[in-house]
Amino acid sequence: MVKLQLAMDTLDGDEALRLAECTASFVDILEAGTPLIKSVGITIVRRLKSAHPDKLVLADLKSSDVGAYEANMAFNAGADIVTTQGITTYATIAEVQREADKWKRRAEVDMTGVKDPVARAKEVMEAGVSLVLYHRSIDEELTEGALWDERAVNTVRDMCALGIDVVIAGGIHYDILPLLSGVPIYGIVIGRGITAQPNPAQTAETIARRIHEIWNT
C-alpha cells in the first residue's frame, strides 16, 4: 500500500501535535520536519511517537556528517525512520544505515540536489539502503519553476525499477497524483498541501482516499 506522509515544518511543537492529532486517521507517517526539529529539538519526535504509537514517525535530520551519532539520537527518541542527504559522503550514508540496522529501523536517503538520483540510488543500495526520497526542493519550485513533469515521473519510475522503496516529495497536491498512476512508489509526502489548508483533516482525508483509488484498489 502506498503510504501518505505528513510533513510538518511548523516551528511550533504544539502546532505540530495539533496537526498530527487532526490528521492521524488519514496518514501513515508523521514527519518531524527539519525546521521543526531545529526549532524545538529532538523531543518533538518523542512527543509525536508517544501520542501516536501506531504511526511511523520520521525524523527529517538530513544528516550530512556524524551520521550514526545523530541517527542514534533520533532512534532513541522513538523515530522509526531518519534521513540523510544523498549529496553527502557515502561514509555518512553508510553510518546512518548501520545505525538503523542496529535499531531495526530504517534510514532514508534524500536525493535533493543529486544530479543523477538513479545512479546515486544504486550506489547507496550497496550500503544496505532500502529507502530513498525523490525530492523536488521548495526553493527550486519557487525560484526556478520546477514542475512535476514527464521527466520527473520517469526518474521516479527508474528508481522504483531498482527494487528499492521510493518516496516522493515536493509541491505534491491532489491534482498531481494521477500523473504517477502505475508507478510503484512506497510513499507520498505532503506538507503545505495539507498543513496550509483551511481544513487539514478534511484535505488529508480527500488525498488519502485519492491515493487509495489510484494505487490501493
N, C-alpha and C positions, 0 to 999 in steps of 0.2 A: 504493500500500500504506500502511495506517495504521501509523505508527511508534510504538514503545514507547520512552519516555524515562525513564531512571533518574535521579531527583533525589537527590543526595547532600548532605545538610545536616549531616553529622557535622562536628565541629570538628577532627578528626584527619586530616591529609593521608594518612598511611599507611593508615588505615582506609578512606578513600575509594578509594585504589588497590586495596585488597583487595576491596572491594565491586565495583569495576569489573571486576576480573580474573575474579571468580567468576560474574558475570552477563553478561559481554560477548557470549557466544554467543547470547544471547536478546534483547538490547536493541539499539536502533538509534542512540540519542542518549544520551551521557553528560553529565549536568548537574553542573557545579560550582556547588552551591547558594550563595546569598548568605551564610549563616553560615559555610560552609566557606571561601569566598574572604576573608571578613573575618577569619577565624581564622588562616589560613596564607598568605594572599597570592595574587596572580595566578599565581605559579609553579605552583600546582596544575593550572592549565589546561595549561601546557606539559608537565607530567608525565603528565597523562591522555592528551594527544594523542600524546606520544612512545610511550607504552605501547600505545595503540590507534589507530594512524593510519588504520585503515579505518572508524572510527566518527566520527559527528558529535559534536563537543564544544561544549556550550553554556555560556557564562559568564553566570550569572544576576546581572548587575551591578545591575539595577533602577535604572539611571541616572536621576537627576532634574534634573541640571544638568551643565554641561561635558561634554555627551554625546559629542561627537566625540573629546575627549581620552581619556575612559575607554574608549570603543569601540576606539580605536587601540591602547591598552594591551592589551586582551584579544585583538584580532586578531593583534597582534604576538607574543602568547604562543601562538598556534595555534588560537584559538577559531573555530569555524565560524559560530556564532550568538551574538549578545549581546542582552541585554534592556534595555528602558527601560520606564518606567511610563506607563500611559495617563492617569494623573491629573496628569502633569507638563505643562509647556508644549509647545505644538505645535512651537515652535522647537527644543527639545531633541530631540524625536522626529525632526524633520526632519534635524537634525545627525547623529544616530546613523545614520539611514538613508543619508545621503550618505556617511558613512564606510564603511558596509557595502558600498555600491555601489563605492566606490573599491577596496576589498579583494576585490570579487567574492564577498562573504559575505552573511549575512542578519542583519537586525535584527528582533527580535520585540517587540511591544508588549503588556505585561502589563496586563490590564484589571481587576486587583484594585482595588476601591473606586470604579470608574467606575459612575455611576448608570445610564447607558444605553450599554452596550457596543456595541450595534449601530450607534448613531449615531456613537459615537467611532471605531469601525472605519471607517465611511465617511469620516470626516474625515482619519484618518491615511493612508488609501489615496491621498489627494491628494498626500501627501509621498513616495509610492512604496512605502509599507509593504505587504508581501505576506504577513505572518505575524503573527498575533495569538494571545494566550493568554487563554482564558476561565478565570478562576482563582477558585475558592471559597477564601477565606482560611482558614488554620488557626485563627486567633483567632475568626473568626465561627463556625466549626464548633464550637469548644469552648465559647464563651460564649453564642451565640445559637441553637445547634442547626441551623445552615444545612444543608440537605439537597440531594441531587441529586434533584429532583422534575421534574414535567412542565414547569413554568415554566422551569427551568434548561435542560432539554433543548431546549425550543422556542427559547430565546435562542440557544443554540449553533447550532441549525438555521438561524435567521435570519441569523446571522453567516456561516455557510457559503454561504448563498444570495447573498452579496455577491460571490462569486467569489474569496475570499481564503482562504489556508490558516489553519485554526483548530486550535489545540491546546487540550486541556482538562486541568485540574489541580485538586487539592484533595480529599483524602479518597477518592480513587478506589481501588476494590478489585475483586476478581473478580466479585462479585455485582452490581455496579453496571453492568458493561459491557453487558449485554443491553438496558438502558434506552436506550442510544444507538444501537442497531442501526438501520441505514438512514440515519444522519446521516453525511454525507461528511466526517468530520474528517480532519485531517492527522496528528495525533499524540495520544498519551495519556501524561501524566506521572504516574508513580507513585513515591512516596518511601517513606514509612513502610510502605506496603502490601507492600513488598519488603524494604527495608533493616532493618526491625524484626522480621522474621520469623525463626524458628529456622534455616531453611534458605533464604537469599535466592536462591540459584541455582535451587533447585527451584521456588520461588514464581515467579521470573521466567519460567522455562520454562513453567509452567502458564498464566500470564497471557498470554504470547506466543502460546501455542497457542490460547487462547480468542479473542484478537484476530484471529488468522488465520481461525478458524472463522466469526466474525461478519462480518468485513469483507473478508478477502482470499481467499475461496474462489472 
